[in-house]
Each structure stands twice: as C-alpha cells, then as structure tokens.
Amino acid sequence: MRNPDQYRLQPPYMKYLIIIFLISGQCQGCLAQSNTEIIPQADNSRPYALVAGGSKGIGYGISEALAKRGYNLILIARHLDTLDKAKSILESTFHIHVEILPIDLSFDKSATEIAKWCTDHDIHLKVLCNVAGMGGSRDYLSLSLDSLRYMVRLNVESCMALSLVLLPLLEKNSPSYILNVASMAGFAPIPVKNMYSATKSAIVFFSYSLRYQLKDKHISVSCLCPGPVFTKPEIVKDTKAKLGKFGVKMALQPEYVGEVAVKKTLKRKLIIVPGTLAKISSVVIRILPRRWIVALYGRAGKKAGAKKVKANS
Ligand SMILES: NC(=O)c1ccc[n+]([C@@H]2O[C@H](COP(=O)([O-])OP(=O)(O)OC[C@H]3O[C@@H](n4cnc5c(N)ncnc54)[C@H](OP(=O)(O)O)[C@@H]3O)[C@@H](O)[C@H]2O)c1
C-alpha cells in the first residue's frame, strides 16, 4: 500500500507531465506547419504587373495607370511606409490586389530573390516595369567611388538583371511587356550629368536590342524617355537652374507621364517621350551632331554653376 505522502507528491508531477505533453503536442503542430509551409497563391483572376520603384513619383504614376486598367500589382521599393501607403490607396481606389516587397534593388541578390518570390507565388506576370533610378546634382568628377557604383547598379544592373530573371515568367504569360525607364538624358552626352546620361543611354540601347531579341517570344519592350518630371522639389530647382523657363514649360507631372507610358507600352511603342515640347526637343537632340550637343549642354551647365556661385556669395 502507498503511504499518504506518496499520494500528496503525485499532483505536482502530474502537472509537469501534462505541461510537457501539451508543449510537445504544440511543437509538433508548429513543425508540421513549417514543414509544409503554405505559400498563399496569387489572385490570378487578373494579370500581374511588377513595378520596380513603384511607390513614388513616375513609378507610382505607372502603377496607377496599370491599376486603372485592372492589373494586380507587385510594388518594389526600399521604404515600407510609402509602399504601404501606395498599396492602400491603389487597392481601395481600383479594387485590385497589391503585393509589396521592401527590397533594395541595388543589391546583388535582389533580382533572383524577386524572381523566386514570383515563381513560388505562381504569379501570372504580364508586365515588368523597371523604373527605379537615381540622378542628383553631383555627377562623376565630384562623386565618390561608392556612389558611382551604386548609381550603375541601380540605374543599369537592376534593370538588366530583373529583365533576365523574370523572362521565363513573361514568356509563359506572353504576349507580355517590359517597360524600361530611361530619360531624355539618355539621348545625349551631358557633361554636368555625365554618369546619369551614360547610364540612361545604356538603358535606351539595351531596350532597342532586347526588343529585337524578344520579338519571336511575343514580349514587347518599350523605353520611356521623359524630360523633366516634377516628382520632388530638387528636380524643380535643378530644372529652373539648368534649363530655365524652357525647362519649366517642358516639365510634366508624374501621373500624366505614367498614363502615357502605360498606354504606349500596351500599344507596343518602342521609344516613349511624353509631352509635345519634350518630343520636339528629343528629335533635335538626336539629329544634331554629338559634339554640338555636348558643347551646348556643357555651356548650359557652366552658366547654371556660375549663377549658383553668385547666389551663394
Ligand atoms: N523625375 C524626373 O525628372 C525624371 C526624368 C527622366 C527620367 N527619370 C527617371 O525616372 C525614374 C523615376 O524617377 P522619379 O523622379 O519618379 O524618382 P522618385 O520619385 O525618387 O521615385 C523612385 C522610386 O524608386 C524607388 N527606389 C529608389 N531607389 C531604390 C532602390 N535602391 N531599391 C528599390 N527601390 C528604389 C523609390 O522608393 P524608395 O525610396 O522607398 O526606395 C521610389 O519608389 C528614374 O529612373 C529616373 O532616372 C526621372
């Protein structure tokens, strides 16, 4: 027979056993869940468009124009707050589905991570828009080596890498579209924007050749080459300083540029220059000999620099 003390000792042991039993049961549940991780499948009732740099500025204008046409969206940018804001406005206004991926496109692995995410989620990708890019008033001679490399990675490498890794999905869902965002600066060598115009001309040439290469796969490639677009105060200031009243007249708003870009991309146009003044200027820039253009832009840049020094002194 057990003594009464033994009976008294039983309840605490039992408690521990029950806790261990419950915890192990719960852990098994967790493991079971992570072993068979459920990746939510995309809402493929509508086709998807991926906008790299779609949270602000021209990229947001493009996203809005695509949403208006019923495309679901995948928006990529670095900052989660602006991505969240864009998602909630676009979803509530256009009743589409928006996925957001906070990723820095200048990193080596970003393109492959994005492609893997799209494949894992079975995205019905129809449109790829490579929009993210940077300019700035400091260019080449006053640029640090790190900033120089960052600009090349973001403006050139990210566009070329993302296009390559997403080709299988675009081909699977063809007819499909790639929209690369360059600039009017890509039509001419600009001494005060040497790096910027060089990276953007790379995107223009890349788009021409890629369009030819993908013709048989029914993937259309377009290249947006806008003049000044007033997306932020620095651009307004820079345009006034370097191009004066003419530049201000040529400047456009990002919503308008996005609308024109999407409309013409879906019509399979190769080079897209929104706005009449910008269009005329771009024709002149492309016709004139390069030496003249460099000298013209060089002089305009020097004038703007001299004005800036005078204003600061
Ligand atoms: N504005 C103009 O006058 C003009 C004229 C001609 C061509 N362009 C070209 O048009 C494109 C857009 O210009 P914008 O003025 O609209 O620029 P913006 O207003 O600065 O918007 C840039 C977009 O790209 C994202 N982005 C920037 N760096 C990124 C990075 N490293 N990784 C991921 N996302 C990044 C930004 O979000 P986060 O900051 O959160 O990353 C934002 O969504 C650029 O390629 C630019 O060169 C602009």
The ligand as a Tripos MOL2 file, in Angstrom:
@<TRIPOS>MOLECULE
LIG
   48    52     1     0     0
SMALL
NO_CHARGES

@<TRIPOS>ATOM
      1 N1         11.8950   62.9480  -62.2910 N.am      1 LIG1
      2 C1         12.4560   63.2420  -63.4430 C.2       1 LIG1
      3 O1         12.6020   64.4180  -63.8150 O.2       1 LIG1
      4 C2         12.9190   62.1450  -64.3520 C.ar      1 LIG1
      5 C3         13.1550   62.4660  -65.7010 C.ar      1 LIG1
      6 C4         13.5870   61.4480  -66.5440 C.ar      1 LIG1
      7 C5         13.7560   60.1580  -66.0750 C.ar      1 LIG1
      8 N2         13.5310   59.8880  -64.7550 N.ar      1 LIG1
      9 C6         13.7520   58.5210  -64.2850 C.3       1 LIG1
     10 O2         12.5140   58.0140  -63.8140 O.3       1 LIG1
     11 C7         12.7380   57.0930  -62.7340 C.3       1 LIG1
     12 C8         11.9120   57.5120  -61.5240 C.3       1 LIG1
     13 O3         12.2550   58.8320  -61.1640 O.3       1 LIG1
     14 P1         11.3920   59.6200  -60.0660 P.3       1 LIG1
     15 O4         11.7480   61.0490  -60.1680 O.co2     1 LIG1
     16 O5          9.9710   59.2090  -60.1690 O.co2     1 LIG1
     17 O6         12.0410   59.0360  -58.7120 O.3       1 LIG1
     18 P2         11.4470   59.0110  -57.2130 P.3       1 LIG1
     19 O7         10.3070   59.9470  -57.0870 O.co2     1 LIG1
     20 O8         12.6320   59.2050  -56.3400 O.co2     1 LIG1
     21 O9         10.9140   57.5040  -57.0610 O.3       1 LIG1
     22 C9         11.8280   56.4560  -57.1950 C.3       1 LIG1
     23 C10        11.1550   55.1450  -56.8540 C.3       1 LIG1
     24 O10        12.1400   54.0990  -56.8640 O.3       1 LIG1
     25 C11        12.3220   53.5720  -55.5400 C.3       1 LIG1
     26 N3         13.7420   53.3350  -55.3380 N.ar      1 LIG1
     27 C12        14.7480   54.2330  -55.3320 C.ar      1 LIG1
     28 N4         15.9150   53.6410  -55.0660 N.ar      1 LIG1
     29 C13        15.6410   52.3120  -54.8920 C.ar      1 LIG1
     30 C14        16.4270   51.1700  -54.5820 C.ar      1 LIG1
     31 N5         17.7350   51.2670  -54.3880 N.pl3     1 LIG1
     32 N6         15.8160   49.9820  -54.4710 N.ar      1 LIG1
     33 C15        14.4680   49.8740  -54.6450 C.ar      1 LIG1
     34 N7         13.6910   50.9010  -54.9410 N.ar      1 LIG1
     35 C16        14.2580   52.1110  -55.0670 C.ar      1 LIG1
     36 C17        11.7460   54.6510  -54.6200 C.3       1 LIG1
     37 O11        11.3100   54.1530  -53.3590 O.3       1 LIG1
     38 P3         12.3110   54.1130  -52.0800 P.3       1 LIG1
     39 O12        12.9530   55.4520  -51.9820 O.co2     1 LIG1
     40 O13        11.4340   53.7680  -50.9400 O.co2     1 LIG1
     41 O14        13.2990   53.0250  -52.3690 O.co2     1 LIG1
     42 C18        10.5660   55.1210  -55.4530 C.3       1 LIG1
     43 O15         9.5150   54.1930  -55.3990 O.3       1 LIG1
     44 C19        14.2530   57.0920  -62.5020 C.3       1 LIG1
     45 O16        14.8320   56.0220  -63.1700 O.3       1 LIG1
     46 C20        14.6980   58.4050  -63.1080 C.3       1 LIG1
     47 O17        16.0390   58.3790  -63.5280 O.3       1 LIG1
     48 C21        13.1050   60.8540  -63.8960 C.ar      1 LIG1
@<TRIPOS>BOND
     1     1     2 1
     2     2     3 2
     3     2     4 1
     4     4     5 ar
     5     4    48 ar
     6     5     6 ar
     7     6     7 ar
     8     7     8 ar
     9     8     9 1
    10     8    48 ar
    11     9    10 1
    12     9    46 1
    13    10    11 1
    14    11    12 1
    15    11    44 1
    16    12    13 1
    17    13    14 1
    18    14    15 2
    19    14    16 1
    20    14    17 1
    21    17    18 1
    22    18    19 2
    23    18    20 1
    24    18    21 1
    25    21    22 1
    26    22    23 1
    27    23    24 1
    28    23    42 1
    29    24    25 1
    30    25    26 1
    31    25    36 1
    32    26    27 ar
    33    26    35 ar
    34    27    28 ar
    35    28    29 ar
    36    29    30 ar
    37    29    35 ar
    38    30    31 1
    39    30    32 ar
    40    32    33 ar
    41    33    34 ar
    42    34    35 ar
    43    36    37 1
    44    36    42 1
    45    37    38 1
    46    38    39 2
    47    38    40 1
    48    38    41 1
    49    42    43 1
    50    44    45 1
    51    44    46 1
    52    46    47 1
@<TRIPOS>SUBSTRUCTURE
     1 LIG1         1 GROUP 0 **** ****
